[in-house]
Each structure stands twice: as structure tokens, then as C-alpha cells.
């Protein structure tokens, strides 16, 4: 499972509770540390801070500042410049490595992110791979080639690369991982994404992907009412994931990594409130 911040060598306890840094809309490390203190957690999955996409005030000094801040990091998250989440259709066109025209530049961005991950003292990097082509899609071979190259780059850097769920069914992701056969390509599981994209039952997906779940974004949502539209992200415990059943399913497949709450809707104050409530929901699940 992901290691703790190398500067403190404090290991993460099984199913440690934390938060995604971008959910708090922070711009610098002191602000992040202050919010974590208010939430009563010291575990965070941290955004890489790509200078072309989502930079931190600290810039190139982010790794040193984060490692000195006293919180524990589970891994880093990379988003690519140009990804457009306006509709499912726009993200299909622009997300991850899906567009052949952006693959070379995004592999170069991955090189940067792998270096940043190592500088943070971490061994895990998460990203959206993009929409995975179906088995009979003529574009599947080229997509698998670029994902294999991404896996090779990560392996050379000593990093585990985890693809986030949601833009495909669990069965298709399972088949893709099996086809790639790369031991350092894993899954960053987000149950809400499966509902937002209407890609199946997240509880069943845990059973299918269990051996390769490396990290978890705990988020909740409702399925779309109109085919091809977005579902609705909602505060943890108010959606259709079934958070107690989700946590139980993770335990049943042997997952012992961190549970980091993600919230991507609302202003900063609203997100902080919803994350705090989400942490309470998870504490109740773990105590039950």
C-alpha cells in the first residue's frame, strides 16, 4: 500500500482517513495544513501541482514544503492541462490519453509528474487514463500501447501508477489491466465516478477489481436521470453508493490502504463542511 511521508517515516494505519487536497481548493501548503488540522486528520492525497494546470504557490518548492508540514501523504494526483469535464462527451474527447493528438505531450507531463512524486517522497501516482476503448474498438491497440508506455515509465521511476475508475465498466478495466500485465499499474477506486458516468454497480466493481485497488477516493453520487448526461455528486452518505456497504466490500477484498474523502462540488466553505461530515460517516462505518 502507499507509504507515508518519507520525511517523518510515520506509517499509515490500515484504512487511515484523509482528504484529497484539491477538494479543499487550497493554493499553498500552510492553507492545506490549517484545513487538515480543522478536520482532525493528517492524511492527504496531494495534487502534483502541474504549473500548466493546477500550480501551488510554492511552485518547485512544493515537495520540500509538503514534506516539512507534518501531514502524511498517501500519493500524488496528476491532472492534464486541457481536460474538459463540462460534459461526459467533452471529457471523453479530452481526458487522459484518449486523444492521439495529445498523447506525446501527456507522456512528457507524466515524466514531470513521476519526478514530482519522487520529490514528494512518495511511491504512488494517480491519474485518469481516459476512456478505455472496448475490446472490439479499432483504437484499442494504440491506447493499450500508450498505457503500456506510461506503465514502463512509472516502473523505471519506481512508482506505482493507479488509473482512476469511472469512465468504463469494472469488467473493461479488469480486462485492460489483464491485457497490459504490468505489475505497477493499479486502480485508484472512486465509487461515485461509476455512478456519475453510469458505468455499473460500485460494490460489484470492488469485487472485480479488488486485488488491484491501490487507493480509494471516497465520494458519493446519484446516477444520471438522462442517458449521456452527468449524474449528480452529493455529500457522502446522501447518494446511491451505499457507503457502509462500500467500506465492507473493501474490507472483504483485503483492502487496507487509506480512505481519502473527495468533494468536487460547491464553494470552499461548503466543501469543508461536506468533507467534515464525510469523515464522520466513515468513522461510523469503521466503528460499526
C-alpha positions in Angstrom: 0.0 0.0 0.0 1.1 3.6 -0.3 3.9 4.7 2.0 3.7 7.6 4.5 5.7 10.8 4.1 9.3 9.8 3.9 10.4 12.8 5.9 8.6 11.6 9.0 8.5 7.8 8.5 5.2 7.6 10.2 3.4 4.7 8.7 -0.3 4.9 7.7 -2.6 2.7 9.8 -4.9 0.4 7.9 -7.9 2.3 6.4 -6.5 5.7 7.5 -8.9 8.6 6.9 -7.8 11.6 4.9 -8.8 14.0 2.2 -7.9 15.0 -1.3 -6.0 18.3 -1.3 -7.9 19.7 -4.4 -11.3 19.1 -2.6 -10.3 21.9 -0.2 -9.4 24.3 -3.1 -6.1 25.2 -1.3 -3.3 27.1 -3.0 -0.4 26.6 -0.6 0.8 24.2 2.0 0.1 26.3 5.1 -3.5 26.6 4.0 -3.7 22.8 3.4 -2.2 22.2 6.8 -4.7 24.5 8.5 -7.7 22.8 6.9 -6.4 19.3 7.8 -6.0 20.5 11.4 -9.6 21.8 11.4 -10.8 18.4 10.0 -8.9 16.5 12.6 -6.9 14.4 10.1 -3.3 14.4 9.0 -3.6 12.2 5.9 -3.9 13.7 2.4 -3.6 12.7 -1.3 -1.9 15.7 -2.8 -2.2 17.3 -6.2 1.1 17.3 -8.1 0.7 21.0 -8.9 1.4 20.9 -12.6 2.5 24.5 -13.3 0.4 24.5 -16.5 -2.7 23.2 -14.9 -3.0 23.5 -11.1 0.0 25.1 -9.6 0.8 25.7 -5.9 2.1 29.0 -4.6 5.2 27.1 -3.6 6.0 26.1 -7.2 9.1 24.0 -7.4 9.5 24.2 -3.6 6.2 22.3 -3.1 7.8 18.9 -2.3 10.1 20.3 0.4 7.3 22.4 1.9 4.9 19.5 1.9 7.4 17.1 3.5 8.1 19.6 6.2 4.5 20.3 7.0 3.9 17.4 9.3 1.0 15.7 7.5 1.2 12.3 5.9 0.7 11.9 2.1 -0.7 8.8 0.5 0.2 9.6 -3.1 0.1 12.3 -5.7 -2.6 13.1 -8.3 -2.0 14.3 -11.8 -4.5 16.2 -14.0 -3.6 17.1 -17.5 -3.9 20.6 -19.0 -6.8 20.7 -21.5 -9.1 18.2 -19.8 -12.7 19.4 -20.1 -15.2 18.0 -17.6 -18.1 20.1 -18.9 -20.0 17.0 -20.2 -19.2 13.3 -20.4 -18.7 13.9 -24.1 -16.1 16.6 -23.7 -14.1 14.5 -21.1 -14.3 11.6 -23.5 -12.6 13.8 -26.1 -10.1 15.4 -23.8 -9.4 13.1 -20.9 -6.2 11.3 -20.1 -4.5 9.6 -23.0 -7.7 9.2 -25.1 -6.9 11.7 -27.8 -4.0 10.5 -30.0 -3.0 14.2 -30.7 -2.2 14.9 -27.1 -0.5 11.6 -26.1 3.1 12.7 -26.7 2.7 15.8 -24.7 0.9 14.0 -21.9 3.6 11.3 -21.7 6.0 14.2 -21.2 3.7 15.6 -18.5 3.8 12.1 -16.9 7.6 12.2 -16.8 7.3 15.5 -14.9 4.7 14.1 -12.5 6.8 11.0 -11.8 9.8 13.2 -10.9 7.4 15.3 -8.6 6.1 12.2 -7.0 9.6 11.0 -6.1 10.5 14.5 -4.8 7.5 14.3 -2.5 8.9 11.1 -1.1 6.0 9.1 -2.4 5.7 5.9 -4.3 2.2 6.3 -5.8 0.8 8.5 -8.6 -2.9 8.6 -9.6 -4.5 9.8 -12.9 -7.4 9.4 -15.2 -6.2 7.2 -18.1 -9.0 8.4 -20.3 -11.9 6.4 -21.8 -10.8 2.9 -22.4 -11.8 1.5 -25.8 -14.0 -1.6 -25.9 -12.4 -4.9 -26.8 -13.5 -4.7 -30.5 -12.7 -1.0 -30.9 -10.1 -0.4 -33.6 -8.4 2.2 -31.4 -7.9 -0.2 -28.5 -4.4 -1.4 -29.6 -3.0 2.1 -29.8 -4.5 3.1 -26.5 -3.0 0.0 -24.8 0.3 0.8 -26.3 0.4 4.3 -24.7 -0.8 2.9 -21.4 1.9 0.3 -21.5 4.5 3.1 -22.2 3.1 5.0 -19.2 3.5 1.9 -17.1 7.0 1.4 -18.3 7.9 5.0 -17.4 6.4 4.6 -13.9 8.3 1.3 -13.4 11.6 2.9 -14.4 10.9 5.6 -11.8 9.9 3.0 -9.1 6.4 4.4 -8.9 3.0 2.6 -8.9 0.6 4.2 -11.4 -3.0 3.9 -10.4 -5.8 4.6 -13.0 -8.9 6.1 -11.6 -12.2 4.3 -12.1 -15.4 5.5 -13.6 -15.1 6.1 -17.3 -15.5 2.5 -18.1 -17.1 -0.6 -16.6 -15.2 -2.6 -14.0 -15.2 -5.5 -16.4 -13.5 -3.4 -19.1 -10.9 -2.1 -16.7 -10.3 -5.6 -15.4 -9.7 -6.9 -18.9 -7.4 -3.9 -19.7 -5.2 -4.5 -16.7 -5.1 -8.2 -17.5 -4.1 -7.4 -21.1 -1.4 -4.9 -20.0 0.1 -7.3 -17.5 2.1 -4.6 -15.8 2.6 -5.2 -12.1 2.9 -1.5 -11.3 -0.4 -0.5 -13.0 -3.1 -0.5 -10.4 -6.5 1.1 -9.6 -7.5 4.3 -7.8 -11.1 3.4 -6.9 -13.8 6.1 -7.0 -17.3 4.6 -6.4 -19.1 7.8 -7.2 -17.5 8.1 -10.7 -19.1 4.8 -11.7 -22.5 6.4 -10.9 -21.7 9.8 -12.4 -20.7 8.1 -15.7 -23.4 5.4 -15.2 -20.9 2.6 -15.5 -22.2 -0.1 -13.2 -22.5 -1.0 -9.6 -19.6 0.2 -7.5 -20.0 -2.5 -4.9 -19.7 -5.3 -7.5 -16.8 -3.4 -9.1 -14.9 -3.6 -5.8 -15.2 -7.4 -6.1 -14.0 -7.4 -9.7 -11.0 -5.0 -9.2 -10.2 -5.9 -5.6 -6.7 -7.4 -6.0 -5.6 -4.2 -7.8 -7.2 -1.5 -5.8 -4.2 0.6 -4.6 -6.0 3.7 -3.3 -9.6 5.0 -2.8 -11.4 8.3 -3.3 -14.5 8.1 -1.1 -17.2 10.2 -2.9 -20.9 9.8 -3.3 -23.3 10.4 -6.2 -26.6 9.6 -7.9 -26.9 8.2 -11.4 -27.9 10.5 -14.3 -31.6 10.8 -15.0 -31.0 11.3 -18.7 -28.7 8.9 -20.7 -25.5 10.6 -21.7 -25.7 13.3 -19.1 -23.8 13.6 -15.9 -25.0 12.1 -12.7 -25.1 14.3 -9.5 -22.3 14.4 -7.0 -23.7 14.7 -3.4 -22.3 14.7 0.1 -21.0 11.4 1.4 -23.8 9.2 2.7 -26.6 11.0 0.7 -26.1 9.2 -2.7 -26.5 5.8 -4.2 -23.1 4.3 -3.5 -24.1 2.9 -0.1 -21.1 3.9 1.9 -21.3 1.3 4.7 -21.6 -1.5 2.1 -18.8 0.0 0.1 -16.4 0.1 3.1 -17.4 -3.5 3.9 -16.7 -4.6 0.4 -13.3 -3.0 0.5 -12.5 -4.9 3.8 -13.8 -8.1 2.3 -11.4 -8.0 -0.6 -8.5 -7.2 1.7 -8.0 -3.5 1.1 -6.1 -1.9 3.9 -5.0 1.4 2.3 -6.2 4.9 3.0 -9.8 6.2 2.6 -9.5 9.8 1.3 -12.6 11.8 1.0 -13.1 13.7 -2.3 -15.6 16.5 -2.8 -15.6 18.4 -6.1 -18.8 20.5 -5.9 -19.5 23.7 -4.1 -17.5 26.6 -2.7 -14.6 26.2 -0.3 -16.8 26.6 2.9 -19.3 24.1 1.6 -16.7 21.6 0.6 -15.0 21.8 4.0 -18.4 21.2 5.7 -19.1 18.2 3.4 -15.7 16.7 3.9 -16.0 17.0 7.7 -19.4 15.2 7.5 -17.9 12.6 5.2 -15.2 11.8 7.6 -17.8 11.4 10.3 -19.7 8.9 8.1 -16.5 6.9 7.5 -15.7 6.9 11.2 -19.2 5.5 11.9 -18.7 2.8 9.2 -15.4 1.7 10.6 -16.7 1.7 14.2 -19.7 -0.5 13.2 
